[in-house]
């Protein structure tokens, strides 16, 4: 029974520490600092979105290039390979 209370106490202490740290971080920042943090998060999200779609476009272009080259090799004449 004692072990169960020790486990509960450790869990409560952990969550209290996290809550205290979050409260100190949130209320310890001024409005301009909060805006800067939010702006940094938005900038990182925008960059990750751009990287994702750039990689997707590059993959699509590589597949298109491979298909055009394969058709060019089958047809023989480069002018005939253009759609």
C-alpha positions as CSV (number, residue, x, y, z in Angstrom):
1,X,0.0,0.0,0.0
2,X,2.9,2.4,0.8
3,X,4.4,1.9,-2.6
4,X,1.2,3.0,-4.3
5,X,1.2,6.3,-2.3
6,X,4.8,6.9,-3.2
7,X,4.0,6.4,-6.8
8,X,1.1,8.8,-6.6
9,X,3.3,11.4,-4.8
10,X,6.0,11.2,-7.4
11,X,3.5,11.6,-10.2
12,X,1.8,14.6,-8.5
13,X,5.2,16.1,-8.0
14,X,6.2,15.7,-11.6
15,X,3.0,17.3,-12.9
16,X,3.3,20.1,-10.3
17,X,6.8,20.8,-11.5
18,X,5.7,20.9,-15.2
19,X,2.7,23.1,-14.3
20,X,4.9,25.5,-12.4
21,X,7.4,25.7,-15.1
22,X,4.8,26.3,-17.7
23,X,3.2,29.0,-15.6
24,X,6.5,30.7,-15.0
25,X,7.3,30.6,-18.7
26,X,3.8,31.9,-19.7
27,X,3.4,34.7,-17.2
28,X,7.0,35.6,-17.1
29,X,7.0,36.7,-20.7
30,X,5.9,40.1,-22.0
31,X,3.4,40.5,-24.8
32,X,6.2,41.2,-27.3
33,X,8.2,38.1,-26.2
34,X,5.1,35.9,-26.6
35,X,4.5,37.4,-30.1
36,X,8.2,36.6,-30.9
37,X,7.8,33.0,-29.8
38,X,4.5,32.6,-31.8
39,X,6.2,34.3,-34.8
40,X,9.1,31.8,-34.6
41,X,6.7,28.9,-34.4
42,X,4.8,30.2,-37.5
43,X,8.0,30.7,-39.4
44,X,9.2,27.2,-38.7
45,X,5.8,25.7,-39.7
46,X,6.0,27.7,-42.9
47,X,9.5,26.5,-43.7
48,X,8.5,22.8,-43.0
49,X,5.5,23.2,-45.3
50,X,7.7,24.6,-48.0
51,X,10.3,21.8,-47.6
52,X,7.5,19.2,-47.8
53,X,6.0,20.5,-51.0
54,X,9.4,21.1,-52.6
55,X,10.4,17.5,-52.1
56,X,7.0,16.4,-53.4
57,X,7.5,18.6,-56.5
58,X,11.0,17.3,-57.1
59,X,9.9,13.7,-56.8
60,X,7.1,14.3,-59.3
61,X,9.4,16.0,-61.7
62,X,11.9,13.2,-61.5
63,X,9.1,10.7,-62.3
64,X,8.0,12.8,-65.3
65,X,11.6,13.0,-66.5
66,X,12.1,9.2,-66.3
67,X,8.8,8.7,-68.2
68,X,9.8,11.1,-70.9
69,X,13.2,9.5,-71.3
70,X,11.7,6.0,-71.5
71,X,9.3,7.2,-74.1
72,X,12.1,8.9,-76.0
73,X,14.1,5.7,-76.0
74,X,11.0,3.7,-77.3
75,X,10.0,6.1,-80.0
76,X,13.5,7.1,-81.1
77,X,12.8,10.6,-82.3
78,X,12.9,13.3,-79.6
79,X,10.4,15.4,-81.4
80,X,7.9,12.5,-81.3
81,X,8.4,12.1,-77.6
82,X,6.9,15.5,-76.7
83,X,3.2,15.4,-75.8
